[in-house]
Amino acid sequence: MANTFKEGIHYYFDKNGLMVMTEQYLSERGYCCKNGCKHCPYGYVKKKPFPIFKTEKKINKNT
């Protein structure tokens, strides 16, 4: 990969101002970082954790 890092080719800024790496840059880098990049050319999808639901114990007052 060349030492030039160009906006619009290797990265762009999303509507929240966050830098997003392009598929071209990620391909040129040559490996998957396993961070779940938006444009991952390696097909890696970060698994989301299962949601944790709070449950309340119901106390039976009739016993």
N, C-alpha and C positions, 0 to 999 in steps of 0.2 A: 504494500500500500504506500502510496506517495505521502510525503510529509505535509501535503496541503489538506486542510480540513475546511471545506467550503459549505456555507449555508445554502440550503436549497438542493444540494447534491448529496451531502453526507449527513445533514441534520436540518431540522426546522424547528420553529417554536410554535407550540399549540396555542389555543385560545386562552389558556391559563398561564402562558409564559414559560412553560416547561420545555426543555430541549428534548426533542425526539430524534433518535437515530434512524436513518433511512435503511431500507433493505440493502441498498447498494453498499453503504458503509459497513453494515453488519456482515455482508458477504465478503467484502474485501478484508475485514478483520481476520476472518478465517476460522473462527470457533464460536460455539454457543456459550454464553455466560450463564444460562439457566435462570435469568431474572424475569423471564416472561415478556421480553421486548415486544412492543406493538407490531413491529415489522420483521419479526424473526424469520430469516430465510431457512432455518433449520427445523422448523415445525414444532419447536418446543412450546408447550402451553403450560403455564404455571397453574398448579391445582389450587383451588380455593379451599380453605378449611371448612369443615362442616359447621353449620351454625349451631350455637349452643343455646338451648332454650331453658329458661328458668321455669322450674315446676314447683308448685306449692303443694305441700303435703296437706291433705284435708284430714282434719281430726274429727273422728266420729264421737260426738258428745253423748250418744245414746248408750255407750257401753260402760 
